[in-house]
Every structure is written in structure tokens, then in C-alpha cells.
Amino acid sequence: MLESLIKKIFGDPNEKELKNIQPIVDKINALEPEMERMSSANLQAKTAEFKLRLKKGETLDDILPEAFAVVREASRRATGLRHFDVQLIGGVVLHRGKISEMRTGEGKTLVATLPVYLNALTGRGVHVVTVNDYLARRDSVDMGRIYNFLGLTVGLIVHDLDFTERKAAYQADITYGTNNEFGFDYLRDNMVVDKDQMVQRELNYCIVDEVDSILIDEARTPLIISGPGEKSADLYKVIARIVANMKPGEDYTVDEKQKQVAPTEVGIAKAEKALGVTNLYDTEHGVDFSHHIMCAIKAKELMIRDRDYVVKDGEVIIVDEFTGRLMYGRRYSEGLHQAIEAKEGVVVQRESQTLATITFQNYFRMYKKLAGMTGTAKTEEQEFQKIYGLDVVVIPTNKPMIRTDYPDVIYKTKAAKYRAVVKEIVELHKSGRPVLVGTTSITQSEDLSALLKKQGIPHNVLNAKYHEKEALIVADAGQPGQVTIATNMAGRGTDIVLGEGVAEKGGLHILGTERHESRRIDNQLRGRCARQGDPGSSRFYLSLEDDLMRLFGSDKIKGMMDKLGMEEDEPIENKIVTSSIENAQKKVEERNFNIRKMVLEYDDVMNQQREVIYKERRKVLDQEDLRSTVMEFTHKIVDRAMTMYCPPESYSEDWDLKNMVRYCEEFFAPFGELKEEMLADLGREEIGEYLHKLAEDIYASREEEISPEIMRELENLVMLKVVDNHWMEHLDAMDMLREGVGLRAYGQKDPLVEYKFEAFDMFEAMIEAIEDDVVKYMYRVNVISQPSMTMDDPLENATMNNPTVDTPEEEAVKQPVVNKGPEVGRNDPCPCGSGKKYKNCCGKGK
């Protein structure tokens, strides 16, 4: 109501945007005859001409009409595809850093070539992000023909590339890849010990395909690079057995709406008895039993096999609830994944220590210009605007959309619903119309498959278990009489082309077996039919036993059905009912948005700290001489010593010179050489000057002893290792703070505000600890003789687990050693004094 009133007063902003773009489209069209007359050589020469014009001061907007006209003609010659006018509009929207909402089949992949080419002319790189390796490979090849024709290079970032291939792909003018790969490469680049080990360039311009899937659905889970932790996995198995014998309602409660569980007093007593502890919440024994119990109950009651995850080859793999795809390597955090592994009886992986982490929100917001395209973004426009600053522009279709969307049909029970679904599929199959059936879980798709087999209906099943066949199965879904069952909306990005005679019979029919929590996912399913003016239809079959209906408002409908005395197989088909379901979906979407927003608000605190650390780390990689930084840290320590032991405005007899000497010895002063009596007759200012000069003289002496070259390399090595070690510890501490800060709400305190205050204090303490350790190492490390100053790559032998990378635990800063005496045995203590065996320390890899 309010939205329509605003449109009446101020006009439709979407229509205004389209009108604003139309003159640009007219200019592009006016150039088409000229482009058609050009030889291929002259057309290709336009790329060099555009680059020169940009160097002379023209802007991308200045050359946009001509550049788009060049791409259109190049596409026609290289691929046989000519951009429609609506595709030109979509290209302008993407160039302006907005989201282009275009219906399925309108050619979004081709649309992207226009702004990609234009922005690649700057030489700063363009990233095109897709949801999986298949689409990245396909688009880089198919659209690469256009870019290559025009003299631009194309790179591809997918799993299992080596360093050389990965770096070369990022050096290309245009780079295709998946969101996970781009994000992980950013994190890895901020863990390297040499600038030459970095692969990414600046984050310049990015177009995200299926932008709603990547920037909203997948953005709920952060990317994490981690190494093995110290906690044992055995406890998860013990607790899984305890919880398996507990009863819901008696030993614990389950809130499916909020996805929360809580043990009761009875359950707590049972757990304490089974574990042999007197207090489940007492962490003095070093284990948080209460947290493990909560994880095990969640795994048992809320995490459903073949809906939330699958077990494949002895491994628990998460299923994306929105796309139905397997999220290989992605692991639930805070011990939940281990609890599921224990529940399923597979090998329980050890918990890990976080080495680096970032959310997709904060990664993609680092691009200078961000844009996206999808068929379903308008329902999430508020989130796109608030989180990413992205507006959504709905692009008209090239041909009128003639899909028929029938009202939902609701049955009392799932059994009755499935009988009706099978009946309709059988009828449509006999008529020769293809049917695409959307389910919300693997179990549901397999149950439906079994029912169709009984009826003798041939069909294809597309879910997380058959992920590899996705594109092939979806591409065939429009053939006469074809029946395809797809979990959620797998197959996005692959067009469904209607077979012969299908259009005359009504086109592809979409049959949804359940409403999703998000209207957008339902719209994605509907959008698989009626492409490019094709006919099509859709209908959703629901039951009062479906999760959405059961949790969010089936009581009124059930009451109405009971009053009318309706039978189990008698459906309700009413637009009012459909409307009430959509209202329930809106409420769930709003709740989910608020949850994601809260997660991001917490991560924004971490992101500010991450930016500081990564910025300083880059300085270390860029700066050859860190001497001034080390001396700055040392002078801070001297100033701190003066404040603690010779406070300003205090009498000299109150000074604690004995402990001041000890404090200086802890960091920089040679043991036994700085005497209390040497300072006793000096004034406060003189003591400060003496200590500052002493620190500088000792450092200069060490530098002269081991050579300035070795000292510079040592400074870089020590700085990076100390920063990385403290940052990893800080990440774990922040996780613990995040877990516990919610309880502050019981004390009438805002958890987010408390989190910000404490996080700031923790960060300040970490910075001070970094400064202290750098000084300690630089003044204390012993270099026996000049080595080849190299440092182990912290990701050496790492295996990619998406978003968790299991890496060897990082070592403490090592003292570089070259042994000139008798040869050290591999199992002998390392001469550097680390306490480790030589083979695990300085002799590693020898």
C-alpha cells in the first residue's frame, strides 16, 4: 500500500532508471551499421584505440556506447549471438554498479560481456564470479571467444590450480571463478611471507552471477582457513551416545522455529551422571561439557540427514538449503560438524584453530565497484541496499512473459499431497508435456522418485547426490514427456530449451512440492519455465504437515478445513490462502535478514581489525627496511618502563629501579650488564635518555655483528611470524567472546555494544603483545652463521577444505641456523634451541 502510494507521488524509480538508459541504447543502435561494415582487423583495433582514449582523459562512460557496439558486433562474429536491446540495458545497469534482475533465459551471461569488456580496458582487472566450477569454465570459454577476438586475455580460477596457473589467471584482463576461490585467495595472500607469493591484484570491478545466491544465501557462512587444534575428537563420540538415549520434551526442549535446543534439569542430571561430573557448566576441568551437549542435541534434532547434509564416502558434507548443492569441505563451526560426525558414526575430525577468516559480505564490499545479476533479487532489495549499497533494476523481457501461475493447492497430509502430485505428473507425462518438479530435500526427491517408479514413469533425479550430472539433466528437462525432479533449484545457469512440439502443448510445467521459507527460491523454480516468450505454467502443492505450514500458520487453515468437513484428499485452492502463505514467508525472510544483519554487525568489528592487521602486514612485505619500526616498538617499551617504575611527578626514592632493570633485561638489555646503581644518580629524564640510547646501541651492535642484510631479513621474518601467531590467537579469543557475550543481555546490557568494547580492548592488548614479542625476538634471537633466510610457507602441504583449509600447525618463530660443526642428526635436538627435533625445525625438508 505505502509502496504504491510513493510510486504515485514520486514515480516508479525503476521506470525512471530505464528511461534514463534508453538514450544510451539508441546511441549503441545507431552505431550498429558502422560496426557491421568494419573489417575484423579494424574492429579488433578498437580495443587499442579505447585504451589510448582513456589514457588521454576520456572516461568509461564517454566511450560506453561505442564500446558496447563493438562488443555486440564482436559477439555476432565470434559466437553468432547478437545482444538484444534489453541486454544492452542490463549491461549499462551492471556498469553502473547495480543489480540487473533479468528473467531466466534472457541471456545474463551474454549481458555481462558488455560491462566486462568496457571495464577491462582500464587494465586493472575484472572478476566475474559464478556459483560453481562448471559455470566458470563454461562461461570463460564461451564468452572468452568474444574477449579473445577483441584482444583481451581471459583467466579461470577453479579448484586445484597450482601457484603459477593461479597467478597467471589473476593477471589476465578478465578472470572467471567461484566466490569461494576468490575469497580463499584473498585470505591466502594475507598469509604469505613474500610478496611474490601473492596471486591477486587489486579488487577493482566484480560482477556476481546469481548474485542472490552468493551475496545472501552463501554469505551466511564465513570463509575460514584453519589448522588442526588440540582438542580431542573422542569426547564427541561419548556425548553422542549419551544424547542418543535422551528423550525430547523430557531431557531437552526443541524450538524448530528459532532452531534452538536446551537441556532440561532432568537432562542435565542425566548428562552429569553419565559424564561423572558434578556440574555440567563448570569448566575448571578444561572441557565445556554444556557446549558439547548442546551441539549433540542440535545434531540429533535439527540437523536432518539428506536434507541438511549427506554422508558420502565416510564424510559428512553440507547440502546448501537454497540450491541443493553439496558444499564440499564446508564445515559447521563451533563443534556442530563434529557432533554430526559422531551421530553418524563416521570419523570425527579434530576441531581446528582459525588461521584466517572473512565473510563474503566483507570480501565483496572491498571491490571498488560491485555489480550483480540474477532472475530473483527484488524481494531482497532492502538487504542488497543496506549491506552492499546495491540497487536492483528490473529489466523488461525481450519477449512478453506468458507463464501461467496457478494458485497453491493445500492438502491435510503429505501423503495426500504426494498422491495428487503423482497424479498430475502422470497426466502431464501422457500428454507429452515436460515437468520439472521442485523438492526441498534429497529425501523428498527420492520418496517422490519411488512413487513415480511404481507408476512406471521414467524420470531423472537431480539432487546433491547426482551433482555431477546437473547441467546435462537440466538441459534435457524441456524435452517432450520428460520428468525431472530437482532438489531446490539446482541447475541455475543452465537454460532449459523446449523440445519439438512442446510449446504447442503448453510448454514446461513447474510443479513445486513444498513452499520454501524464501519467496525468492520459489520464484527461481517458477522462473525455469516460460523463457524468451515460451509458454509455461507453475503450481505449488502443499500440505499442513510441511515445515513452513506446520511452523508458521497452518492452524487457521486446518481449522477451516475441519469446519468444512473436508476429506484428506480434498484440496483447498484459494488465492487468499496463497496470499497468507506468502505473508508467512515475508515474516521468515525478515527474521532471516535480521539474523544475517546481526552476524554482519559482529563481523564488521572483526573486519576493522582484520583491515588493520592486513594493511600492516602488506607494509612488512613491501618495506625492505623495518629497522625504524623495531626501534619504535623498543622506545615504546622504554617509555612504558619509565611510566611503571619511575612515574612522572614522583620522588626518586619511590622509584623501583631494581624491577626497571629486570624489565629492560626481559626485552633488550644484556643480562647482568645494566646495573641499578648505574641509574641511581641520574634524574628521570636522564634515565630515559640513557635507556633509549642503550637500546639503540645494542641494536646497532647486533646489526654490525650479523650484517645489515641478515638483520633486514630477520626483521621481516620475525615481524610476520609474530603478527600471524598473535592474530590466530586473537581470532580464537574473539570466537569465545562472541559465543559468551549474548548472555550479557540478561544483565540489561546490549551484547553488541559489549562486544565492541571488549573487542577493542583485546585488539589493543594484542598490538602491545606483538610489539613486545618483536622486540624480544630481535634482541634475543641467536644467528650462528649466515643462512639462506627463508621461511616456511604457512600453507605448505595445505589441503583445500572449503571454507576450511586444514594446514600444518604453524611453528613458533625459528632462529635461523647454519650448522658448521658436526652434522646434526635428524632426530637430534635442533641447535637453534627451540626444543624440537632437528627434522621438525631447521632441518625440515632436508
Secondary structure, DSSP 8 states (H G I E B T S, - for coil): -HHHHHHHHH--HHHHHHHHHHHHHHHHHHHHHHHHHS-HHHHHHHHHHHHHHHHTT--HHHHHHHHHHHHHHHHHHHTS----HHHHHHHHHHHTT-EEE--TTS-HHHHHHHHHHHHHTTSS-EEEEESSHHHHHHHHHHTHHHHHHTT--EEEE-TT--HHHHHHHHHSSEEEEEHHHHHHHHHHHTT-SSGGG-------EEEEETHHIIIIIGGGS-EEEEEE-S--SHHHHHHHHHHHT--BTTTEEEETTTTEEEE-HHHHHHHHHHHT-S-TT--TTS--HHHHHHHHHHHHHT--BTTTEEEETTEEEEE-TTT--EETT---TTTHHHHHHHHHTS-----EEEEEEE-HHHHHTTSSEEEEEES--GGGHHHIIIII---EEE---SS--EEEE---EEESSHHHHHHHHHHHHHHHHHHT--EEEEESSHHHHHHHHHHHHHTT---EEESGGGGGGHHHHHHTTTSTT-EEEEETTTTTTS-----TTTGGGT-EEEEESS--SSHHHHHHHHTTSS-TT-EEEEEEEEETTSHHHHHTTHHHHHHHHHHTT--TT--EE-HHHHHHHHHHHHHHHHHHHHHHHHHHHHHHHHHHHHHHHHHHHHHHHH-S--HHHHHHHHHHHHHHHHHHHS-TT--GGG--HHHHHHHHHHHTS-TTTS-HHHHHTS-HHHHHHHHHHHHHHHHHHHHHHH-HHHHHHHHHHHHHHHHHHHHHHHHHHHHHHHHHHGGGGGGT--HHHHHHHHHHHHHHHHHHHHHHHHHHHHHH----S--------TTTT-B--SS--B--------------SS---TTSB-TTSSSSBGGGTTTTT-
